[in-house]
Amino acid sequence: MKAIFFDEFGEPADVLKVENVAVPDPGTGEVRVRMLASPINPSDLMMVRGIYGKLPKLPATPGFEGVGVVESGGTGLFGKYLAGKRVAVLNAKTGSWRQMTVVSARQAIPLTADIPLEQAAMFFVNPATAYVMTRQELAVPAGAWLLQTGAGSALGRMVVRLGRHFGFRTLNVVRRDEQVDELKAIGGDEVICFDSERHDATQLREDVMRITNNKGVPFTIDAVGGAMGSAVVGCLAVGGRMLIYGTLSSGPFSFSPRELITPGASIHGFWLARWMAGQGLLRKLRLVKAITRLMRRGVLVSEVGETFPLDDIHDAVRKAEEVGRSGKVLLRIADG
């Protein structure tokens, strides 16, 4: 079978390669999944570059999520129940960019047939992150402002739609002018074009204070960090809460401690993998039901751009990092 591998960290287009390997056998409590599709997420490429929060032992296969069909259920009872079912997989161990992969049976979630293949391939990373941050960790109430950076991303657009669905207001920060009208068209309440490399942090603060009647924002999620995230800290309201869930910028945060002390604001990190590891089975099942419901209603869905076979992995990762591309890039591994 074919699988994508890398045996050194580096630029994805340079270090990724296609190899023929033996079909893996599932162990106790595991299932073998025939993969159908998997997205190329920023976290996947960060892992290949060696800058992700948790790195694999090399050689390794990328791909944290995807969709496939369980072909073998191993020896466990739950695994045998899953045999033949289409499942979304969370796979931080053996990777999803391969024709066959092995995962824990508890990391394979059966999906209903009405979820399109492309959306099923992207069932967890962005939808779960957007939902958990806004509805559970921050619990943004109706009418409140939520500021987000990286708002033009697939996850950012989900947050905009979550705001429309649940009634909270989104203040969306983007770096390109053309994204302003795009986000307003899908329901963004306010959109600010701010580039921390070209603009001073005071400009963002002035815009935010104007929009919020000089109150600042009570809730913020930041995907960028660096100078962008630092500028957002100065926009927090009294008691404001900020979640950092990404580091698109390699730079450090830089701000005066008074920007937290004076308003009594707080900053926390959020990593979906760690959050999921701390949840019980019942809460995970409730999350799956919530995502499924919101996916059916068109809230937690991603635009799909180009699809590529495994053999074209170099073209696929280059496309995934194009500035201004439209839609998520998918690896189409097999027909399902």
C-alpha positions as CSV (number, residue, x, y, z in Angstrom):
1,M,0.0,0.0,0.0
2,K,1.0,3.6,-0.5
3,A,1.8,6.0,2.4
4,I,3.3,9.4,2.8
5,F,6.4,9.5,5.0
6,F,9.1,11.9,6.2
7,D,12.3,10.9,8.0
8,E,13.6,14.3,8.8
9,F,11.9,17.6,9.8
10,G,11.9,20.3,7.1
11,E,9.9,22.0,4.4
12,P,7.0,19.7,3.5
13,A,7.6,19.9,-0.3
14,D,11.2,18.8,0.3
15,V,11.0,16.1,2.9
16,L,7.6,14.3,2.2
17,K,7.8,11.2,0.0
18,V,5.5,8.4,-1.2
19,E,6.5,4.9,-0.2
20,N,5.1,1.4,-0.6
21,V,4.8,-0.3,2.8
22,A,3.1,-3.4,4.3
23,V,-0.5,-3.2,5.3
24,P,-0.7,-2.7,9.1
25,D,-2.4,-5.1,11.4
26,P,-4.6,-3.8,14.3
27,G,-3.8,-4.9,17.8
28,T,-6.1,-5.2,20.8
29,G,-8.5,-2.3,21.0
30,E,-7.5,-1.1,17.6
31,V,-9.0,-1.0,14.1
32,R,-7.6,-0.9,10.6
33,V,-9.1,1.8,8.5
34,R,-9.1,2.1,4.7
35,M,-8.6,5.8,4.3
36,L,-10.8,7.8,1.8
37,A,-9.7,11.4,2.3
38,S,-7.7,13.6,4.6
39,P,-7.3,17.4,4.7
40,I,-4.0,19.3,4.8
41,N,-4.2,21.4,8.0
42,P,-1.7,23.9,9.3
43,S,-1.0,21.6,12.2
44,D,0.0,18.8,9.9
45,L,2.6,21.0,8.2
46,M,3.9,22.4,11.5
47,M,4.5,18.8,12.6
48,V,6.5,18.1,9.4
49,R,8.5,21.2,10.0
50,G,9.2,20.1,13.6
51,I,7.5,23.0,15.3
52,Y,4.3,21.4,16.5
53,G,3.6,21.0,20.3
54,K,4.1,17.2,20.2
55,L,6.4,15.6,17.6
56,P,6.5,12.0,16.4
57,K,9.3,9.5,16.3
58,L,10.7,9.5,12.8
59,P,10.0,8.2,10.2
60,A,6.4,9.2,10.5
61,T,3.3,9.8,8.4
62,P,1.4,13.1,8.7
63,G,-2.3,13.6,8.9
64,F,-4.1,14.2,12.2
65,E,-7.6,13.6,10.8
66,G,-9.5,12.0,8.0
67,V,-12.4,9.7,7.0
68,G,-12.3,6.1,6.1
69,V,-14.0,2.7,6.3
70,V,-13.1,0.2,9.1
71,E,-11.8,-3.0,7.4
72,S,-10.7,-4.9,10.4
73,G,-11.8,-4.6,14.0
74,G,-9.0,-6.3,15.7
75,T,-9.9,-8.3,18.8
76,G,-11.9,-5.8,20.8
77,L,-15.7,-5.9,21.0
78,F,-16.1,-2.2,20.1
79,G,-13.7,-2.7,17.2
80,K,-15.8,-5.5,15.8
81,Y,-18.9,-3.3,16.1
82,L,-17.1,-0.7,13.9
83,A,-16.2,-3.2,11.1
84,G,-17.6,-1.9,7.7
85,K,-18.6,1.5,9.1
86,R,-17.5,4.8,7.7
87,V,-15.7,6.7,10.5
88,A,-13.9,9.9,11.2
89,V,-10.5,9.3,12.7
90,L,-8.3,11.3,15.0
91,N,-4.8,10.0,14.4
92,A,-1.8,11.5,16.1
93,K,0.1,8.2,16.1
94,T,0.2,6.5,12.7
95,G,-1.0,9.3,10.5
96,S,-3.9,9.5,8.0
97,W,-2.0,10.3,4.8
98,R,-1.9,6.6,3.8
99,Q,-4.1,4.0,2.2
100,M,-4.5,2.0,5.4
101,T,-4.0,3.2,8.9
102,V,-4.4,1.7,12.4
103,V,-6.0,3.7,15.2
104,S,-7.5,3.0,18.6
105,A,-11.1,2.0,18.2
106,R,-12.1,4.9,20.5
107,Q,-10.5,7.3,18.0
108,A,-12.7,6.1,15.2
109,I,-16.1,7.8,15.3
110,P,-19.0,6.4,13.2
111,L,-20.6,9.0,11.0
112,T,-24.1,9.1,9.5
113,A,-24.4,8.7,5.7
114,D,-25.8,12.2,5.1
115,I,-22.5,13.9,5.9
116,P,-20.6,14.5,2.6
117,L,-17.3,12.8,2.3
118,E,-15.3,16.0,2.1
119,Q,-16.9,17.3,5.3
120,A,-16.5,14.0,7.0
121,A,-12.7,14.2,6.3
122,M,-12.6,17.5,8.2
123,F,-15.0,16.4,11.0
124,F,-12.8,17.1,14.0
125,V,-9.9,19.6,14.0
126,N,-11.5,22.8,13.0
127,P,-15.2,22.1,13.9
128,A,-14.3,20.8,17.4
129,T,-11.8,23.6,18.1
130,A,-14.2,26.3,17.0
131,Y,-17.1,24.8,18.9
132,V,-15.3,23.9,22.2
133,M,-13.6,27.3,22.4
134,T,-16.7,29.4,21.8
135,R,-19.4,27.3,23.4
136,Q,-17.6,25.5,26.2
137,E,-14.3,27.1,27.2
138,L,-15.4,30.7,26.8
139,A,-19.2,30.1,26.7
140,V,-19.7,33.4,24.8
141,P,-23.3,34.6,25.6
142,A,-25.7,36.0,23.1
143,G,-25.0,39.7,22.3
144,A,-21.4,39.6,23.6
145,W,-18.4,40.5,21.4
146,L,-15.9,37.9,20.4
147,L,-12.7,39.1,18.7
148,Q,-10.8,36.6,16.5
149,T,-7.6,36.8,14.6
150,G,-7.0,34.7,11.5
151,A,-10.7,35.2,10.8
152,G,-10.4,34.5,7.1
153,S,-9.3,30.9,7.7
154,A,-11.7,27.9,7.5
155,L,-11.9,27.8,11.3
156,G,-12.5,31.6,11.4
157,R,-15.4,31.3,9.1
158,M,-16.9,28.6,11.3
159,V,-16.7,31.0,14.2
160,V,-18.5,33.7,12.2
161,R,-21.3,31.2,11.5
162,L,-21.4,30.0,15.1
163,G,-21.9,33.7,16.1
164,R,-24.8,34.0,13.7
165,H,-26.3,30.7,15.0
166,F,-25.9,31.3,18.7
167,G,-26.3,35.1,18.7
168,F,-22.9,36.4,19.8
169,R,-21.2,39.1,17.8
170,T,-17.9,38.6,16.0
171,L,-15.2,41.2,15.5
172,N,-13.0,39.7,12.9
173,V,-9.4,40.7,12.3
174,V,-7.9,39.9,8.8
175,R,-4.7,40.9,7.1
176,R,-6.0,41.3,3.5
177,D,-8.4,43.9,2.3
178,E,-10.3,41.5,0.0
179,Q,-11.3,39.4,3.1
180,V,-13.3,42.2,4.6
181,D,-16.3,41.9,2.2
182,E,-16.0,38.1,2.2
183,L,-16.5,37.8,5.9
184,K,-19.3,40.4,6.0
185,A,-21.1,38.5,3.3
186,I,-21.2,35.4,5.6
187,G,-22.4,37.3,8.6
188,G,-19.3,38.8,10.3
189,D,-20.6,41.7,12.4
190,E,-17.4,43.8,12.1
191,V,-14.3,43.2,10.1
192,I,-11.0,45.0,10.6
193,C,-8.1,44.8,8.3
194,F,-4.9,44.9,10.4
195,D,-1.5,43.7,9.6
196,S,0.9,43.8,12.6
197,E,3.9,44.1,10.2
198,R,2.5,47.3,8.6
199,H,0.3,48.8,11.2
200,D,0.9,50.0,14.8
201,A,-0.9,48.2,17.6
202,T,-2.7,51.4,18.6
203,Q,-4.6,51.3,15.4
204,L,-6.2,48.0,16.3
205,R,-7.0,49.2,19.8
206,E,-8.6,52.4,18.5
207,D,-10.8,50.5,16.0
208,V,-11.9,48.0,18.7
209,M,-12.7,50.7,21.2
210,R,-14.7,52.6,18.6
211,I,-16.7,49.5,17.8
212,T,-17.3,48.5,21.5
213,N,-18.0,52.0,22.8
214,N,-14.7,52.1,24.6
215,K,-15.4,48.9,26.6
216,G,-13.0,46.5,24.8
217,V,-13.8,42.9,24.0
218,P,-14.7,40.4,26.7
219,F,-13.7,37.4,24.7
220,T,-10.9,36.8,22.2
221,I,-9.4,33.8,20.3
222,D,-6.0,34.1,18.7
223,A,-4.6,31.9,16.0
224,V,-1.5,34.0,15.3
225,G,0.5,35.0,18.4
226,G,3.5,37.3,18.0
227,A,2.9,40.9,17.3
228,M,-0.7,40.3,16.2
229,G,-1.6,38.5,19.4
230,S,0.3,41.1,21.5
231,A,-1.8,43.9,19.8
232,V,-5.0,42.0,20.7
233,V,-4.1,41.9,24.4
234,G,-4.5,45.7,24.5
235,C,-8.1,45.4,23.3
236,L,-9.3,43.2,26.3
237,A,-12.2,44.5,28.4
238,V,-12.4,44.4,32.2
239,G,-12.3,40.7,33.1
240,G,-11.6,39.9,29.4
241,R,-10.5,36.3,28.5
242,M,-8.2,35.4,25.7
243,L,-7.6,31.9,24.3
244,I,-4.4,31.3,22.2
245,Y,-4.9,28.3,19.9
246,G,-2.4,28.8,17.2
247,T,1.1,30.2,16.4
248,L,1.0,31.3,12.8
249,S,3.6,33.8,13.7
250,S,7.0,32.6,15.0
251,G,7.5,35.7,17.1
252,P,7.0,36.0,20.9
253,F,4.3,37.9,22.7
254,S,5.4,41.4,23.8
255,F,3.2,43.6,26.0
256,S,3.1,45.3,29.3
257,P,1.8,43.3,32.3
258,R,-0.4,46.3,33.1
259,E,-2.5,45.4,30.1
260,L,-3.6,42.3,32.1
261,I,-3.3,43.7,35.6
262,T,-5.4,46.9,35.1
263,P,-8.5,45.2,33.5
264,G,-8.0,41.9,35.4
265,A,-7.9,40.1,32.1
266,S,-6.5,36.6,31.5
267,I,-4.7,34.6,28.8
268,H,-4.9,30.8,28.4
269,G,-3.6,28.3,25.8
270,F,-6.0,25.9,24.1
271,W,-4.9,22.7,22.4
272,L,-7.7,20.4,21.2
273,A,-5.7,17.2,21.6
274,R,-5.0,17.9,25.3
275,W,-8.6,19.0,25.8
276,M,-10.0,15.8,24.2
277,A,-7.6,13.7,26.3
278,G,-9.2,15.1,29.5
279,Q,-12.8,14.3,28.5
280,G,-14.8,11.3,29.4
281,L,-16.6,9.2,26.8
282,L,-20.0,10.7,27.5
283,R,-18.8,14.3,26.9
284,K,-17.0,13.2,23.7
285,L,-20.2,11.6,22.4
286,R,-22.1,14.8,23.1
287,L,-19.5,16.8,21.2
288,V,-19.8,14.5,18.2
289,K,-23.6,14.9,18.3
290,A,-23.3,18.7,18.5
291,I,-20.8,18.8,15.6
292,T,-23.0,16.5,13.5
293,R,-26.1,18.7,14.1
294,L,-24.2,21.9,13.2
295,M,-22.6,20.4,10.2
296,R,-26.0,19.4,8.9
297,R,-27.2,23.0,9.3
298,G,-24.2,24.4,7.4
299,V,-22.6,26.0,10.4
300,L,-19.5,23.8,11.0
301,V,-18.6,23.2,7.4
302,S,-15.5,24.0,5.4
303,E,-15.2,25.2,1.8
304,V,-13.4,22.6,-0.3
305,G,-10.7,23.7,-2.7
306,E,-8.6,21.4,-4.8
307,T,-8.1,17.7,-4.1
308,F,-5.0,15.7,-4.9
309,P,-4.0,12.0,-4.9
310,L,-1.2,10.8,-2.6
311,D,1.2,10.7,-5.5
312,D,0.9,14.5,-5.9
313,I,1.7,15.3,-2.3
314,H,4.3,18.0,-3.2
315,D,1.8,19.9,-5.3
316,A,-0.8,19.4,-2.6
317,V,1.3,20.9,0.2
318,R,2.4,23.8,-2.0
319,K,-1.3,24.6,-2.8
320,A,-2.3,24.3,0.9
321,E,0.1,27.2,1.7
322,E,-0.8,29.5,-1.2
323,V,-1.8,33.0,0.1
324,G,-5.4,33.7,-0.9
325,R,-6.3,30.2,-2.0
326,S,-10.0,29.3,-1.9
327,G,-11.1,26.4,0.2
328,K,-9.3,23.6,2.1
329,V,-6.9,21.3,0.2
330,L,-7.8,17.6,0.5
331,L,-5.9,14.4,-0.2
332,R,-8.4,12.1,-2.0
333,I,-7.0,8.7,-1.1
334,A,-9.7,6.3,-2.4
335,D,-13.3,6.3,-3.5
336,G,-15.8,5.5,-0.9
